[in-house]
Amino acid sequence: MGRFIYDTNANSVDIDDRTLAHLRIVMMNKLRRSEPFMFDVEIGDGSGRRSFWIHPSVPIQFHFFGSRQPRINRTWIEQLMLAASGPSGLTILPEPAEDETPPAEG
């Protein structure tokens, strides 16, 4: 289980390492392009959801507890990028099989 930290530890959410690795790629690509976006995530303890306005001026940390880098599913990255660019922002979507094609924008 890893941790996404937005600015301070008080603004952190536990996310499994595999999912966190994929979110890291999506967030870094969006921020590299200076594209802020909303990130909405369910709190692991069942206490609700948190929404973060992801902006390049706010420090982000990705704390991985595992020592091995997971294999990256490019199809999942594409689906997460589409979500991050959409009106509802980035949410954690279920991981698809790698040969699934992302849904067309509509």
N, C-alpha and C positions, 0 to 999 in steps of 0.2 A: 504494500500500500504506500503510495507516494503522497505528496502534498503540494497543492497549488497555493502559493502565497502571493497575495496582491498587496503590495506596499508594506504591510506589517503582519506579524503572526496572528494578530486579531482578525485579519481578513484572509483566513486560510480555509481550505477545504481539502479533505482527504479524498484522493482519487487513486484507483489502482494504477500501478506503474505502466502497464501496457496502454491504457487509455490516456494517461498523462503524457506519454511519449508522442502520441498522435496529436493531442491538443497542443503540445509545445510547437510542433511543426506548423500547425495551422496558425497559431497566434504569432509566431515569429514571422511567417510570411505576410500576414496582414499588417503587422506593425512595421515591417521593413518597407512596405508600400505607403506608410503613413495613413492607414485606413483603420480608424478606431471602430469598435463594434461592441455589442452587448454580448456578455457570456452569462448564461443562465444555467445554474447547476443545482441539483437536488442534494441536500445535506444528508450525509451517510447515516446519521443517527435518527432519521425520520422526522426531524424537527421542521421540515419545510424546504424552501428553495431560497437561493441567494442569487442576486443578479449583480454583475460587475460591469461597469463601463470600462472596457479595455482601451487604454490610451497610451501612446508612446511615452508620455511624460511621467507615468507611474511605474515604479520598479516592480518587476515580476520575478518570482523565483519558482523553479520546478525542482522539488526535492524528491529524488528517487531513492527508495529504501533498498531496492534490489541492485545487485552489482552488474547485471548483464543488460545490455541494450536489447530491447525486444525487436523482432522482425517487424518492419513497417508494412502495413497493408495500404497500398496506394489507392485502392478503391475507397477505403474508409476516409483517407485524407481528402479525396475529391468531394465526398459527400459532406464532410465537416466544413470544408471551404465554402461549398454552396450554402450551407446553413449560416455560416458566419457572415456571408455577404447578403443574406436575405433579410426581410423585414423583422423577423423574430430574433435574429442573432444566433449565436453559436449555442447549441445544446449538445449534450452527450448522446449521440445516436448509437443504436446497437451496431456492433461490428458486422459488416456484410462479408460474404464469401468474397475472396479476391477477384473472382471472375465476374461478379455482378457489376453491371454498369450503373452509374449514378442516375437518378431520375432527372429527366429534362426539366430545365427551369421553365416555369409557366406563369 
